Amino acid sequence: MGVTGPIPKRSEERRRRNKDDGPELVQAPSAPPAELPDLPEPDPNWHEIATDWYLSLRESGQAAFYQPSDWAVARYAAELMSRGLSSDRPPNGQYVAALNSVMTSLLTTEGDRRRARIELERKKPVQQAPASVTAIADYRASIGG
């Protein structure tokens, strides 16, 4: 499979009867780690989209795996992104491919993380009772039942 192959399925979607020969799957919470190193703030001159992207990395679960050098690469990617978005010329394919490559190395998409055998745990949706059931329960409580 590798970097260029199809994106693997999430572990709960896979059905395997034989042992997987690949590296072991690493699971991490989807929330950011409790403590992040002192990270540089985004450059105030960056384009709004580049700033949003950089700040989103702090809130992502893969930030638990980042080292200071990864944050430096993230700043570099945000700077590249900002320059491209602020330019009067449309970005060419080579620029987009280079930026995408940098972002891939930071595991910014789910596909990138799956290829690296890293899964962020998804938050389970909270099960709520249908409104009709709640209304009946409230009515019973009000009449003492």
N, C-alpha and C positions, 0 to 999 in steps of 0.2 A: 504494500500500500504506500507507505512513505509520505513524503511531503506533497507529491503531485497526484497521488491516487485519490480514490473517492473518499469522502468524509466518513469515518466509521460511525456506526450507530452508538447512541448512548448505551451504557451498560444495562439498564433496565429494558432496553428494546432488543437486546441480543439474545439469541438462543444458541448456545454452544453445548455440544455433547462431548467434544474433545477439548484438551487443554490448549490454550492460546500460547504460542511460542514467543510472542512479543513481550516487551517490557511490562512490568506490573502497572496496573492502572492506579493513578493517584487521585484521590477525591479530596476536595477542599470545600469549605462553606462558600456560598455565593456572596457573602458579605465581606467587606474589607477587613483586614486584620485589625486587632484591637490597637496595636501600636505600629505606626508607620515611622520610618526615620524622618528627621527634619528635611522635608522636601522643599526645593526652591519653588517659590510662587511662580505662576505663569507670567511671562513678559507682558506688561500692559500694552505693548505695541502689537501683539499677536492678533490675528484675525479672530473673530468671535468663535467660529467653528473650531479652530485649532485650540483655543483656550478651553472650550467645552470638552473636547476630546481628551486633552491632557488632564483636566480635573476629573473626568469620568474614570480614568485609570485608578485614581485614589479610592474610588468607591467600588471598584471591581474586586472580585474574589482572587483573581490571579495576582493581585498586588502582594499577596502573602509570599509569592515565590520571587519577587523582584529584589535585586541587590542594587546598591548605589549605581553601578554601571548601567543597569537596566533603566533607572530613572534618568540617567544622562542620555541614553538612547531615546527615551520618550521625549525629552526636551528637544533633542535634535529633530525628531520626527515632527513635533509640533512647530518648530521653526520652519522646516521645509514646507509643511502644510500651509502655514501662514503666508509664506512668501508666494506660494503658488496661488492661493486664494486671493491675495491682494494684488496680484499682477494684472496688468491690462490685457495681456495675451492669454489665450486659453491654454491650459496645460497640455503638453504633448504626451504621447503614450509612454515614452521612456521615463518621463518624470513620474507619471502615475504608477508605473510598474515599480520604480525604485522606492517610492513612498509606501506602496503596498507591501513590498518586501520588508521594509523596516517595521511596519506595523505587524506583519506576520511574525517576525522574530520576537515581538512582545506578547504574542498569544492573545491578541485583542479580539478575535472572533471565536465563536464556539467551535467552528471547524478547525481552526488552528490549534485550539486546546485539545480537541479530540485526537487529532493526528499526533500530538505530543503525549497522548495517553493521560491527560489531565481532565477531570470532570469537576465542574462546580455544582454542588448540590442545589437543586431547585427548591424554592420555598413551596411547601404544600399549601394549596388553597384552603382557606378556612371554610368548613362545612357549615352552612346556615340552614336553619329549618325554613321551609316554605312559609310565606306570609299567612296562608290560611291556617296552618298548624299553630303558628304563634298567636293568631287572633283567637282561636278556640281555647288555647291554654290560658290566655289572658282572661277570657270570659269565664272559664271555670274557676280561676283564682278569685275573680271578683264576686262570684256567688258562693264562695266557700267550698268549692268542690274539688 
